[in-house]
Amino acid sequence: MTQKTIILAEEINQEINPVTFELIDLAGKLAPSEDPEIVYPTHTDTDRAKQLAEKTGLRVTRLKIQGSRGYNPETYKQAMQTYLEQKRFTYLLAANNTRNRDYIPALAHRLGNSCISQISGIKQSENKICFLSPMFAGKYEALLEPETGSAFLLAQPGSFQANPPLFETVGEVVEQTYAGKPKFIHSQGMEHDQEESEDLKKAQVVVSAGRGINEQDNLELIKRTATLFNKGSMACSRPICDMGWLDYKYQVGETGATVTPEVYMACGISGSMQHISGMSRSQLIVAVNKDPGASIFNHADICIQEDAASFLETFLEVCS
């Protein structure tokens, strides 16, 4: 069976990861006349395959990995290799996240394919398709072209449309099992280092601090601004946590929380794709940064070029 595009689906918090629908949007841009196929690898008994088929109208392969009780990059790589060796495809699309980066580049190499990560867009000229990938904290974009006939593409969450497509029919669900045992890696389970802040989960307004607030004492300005709103919460980018200024439960981004508030105010945040992936689905994004070239401005609805601490002081004075 020939398949132009294959989408790697996954779940998050026991729900279909919204980036799966972004991948469907990307597949439509790459091959408008062909329906992609979805593969859903899982080591658990939970089944999102039927839900995926109902929401997308596409063929879904539920790839049950029996050799592992938990996520294991070795068995996932082996299971996906077994699945892909039965297919002829041009693109395999997956989310650019820590799990997929753990094994997909090695899988691509094993199958003799190119692998491009952090894809934020595509550019087509004549018969050639190239892919955009941010560099230097998003200030530049690299234009990359795969050298092989097939390519593995890791798309940055928030870069494409996440609205589920509308289909009148339900897609077919196909069962496939991989029973191989891992030889080199044995998972001992996974556990959360620290839970997200409950206020952050429920917040309608998130005021987030980045390295550009300059001093730890300026976090008080972030906190005071967040308390102006009935359902407001403070948050931060990873450097703030790495410096020990806030607990990691306040971190927004790829390795932290994903938030979708009505308003997200980014104060002194440069706008790395890792951070953008955790807040890009906010309804209104306000960015405050003194650097006119900060990449956060490419994602904001309201851009304010100003020192973050000075702006917050003035904002609090006006609101008091």
ZIDA-V630328 format. One line per field, one symbol per residue. psi: psi as a letter, one per 30 degrees, with the letter a starting at -180 (. if undefined). burial: 1 if it has 9 or more other ideal C-beta (glycine too) atoms within 8 Angstrom, else 0. A space follows every 10 residues. Layout:
psi: ???
burial: ???
This chain:
psi: kkjekkkjll lkhglkkffe feeeeeeeee ifgkklkkkj kkglfkjfee eeeeffglkk jjjkjffkfl kjeeeeeeee eeefffljle kkklkileee fefeeeeeee ghllkklhkf llkkkbgkkl kkkklhhgfl kkjkkkflek kkkjkkkffl kgkklkkflk lkkkkkkjgk kkefkjkglk lkekllkeee efkfkkjkka fffekefffe eeeeeeffke ilklalleee eefgellfff kkaegblklh lekjjjjgke hlfeeeffgf gkekkkkjkf jfgkfffffl ekkjjlkeee eeeeeeeef.
burial: 0011111111 1000011111 1111111001 1000011111 1110000111 1110011111 1111101100 1111111111 1111001011 1111111001 1011101110 1011111111 0110000001 1111000100 1001010001 1111111111 0100001000 1010010101 0100001000 0000001001 1011111111 1110000110 1111110010 0111111101 1000110111 1111011110 1011111111 1111111111 0101111110 0001111011 0001010110 1110110000
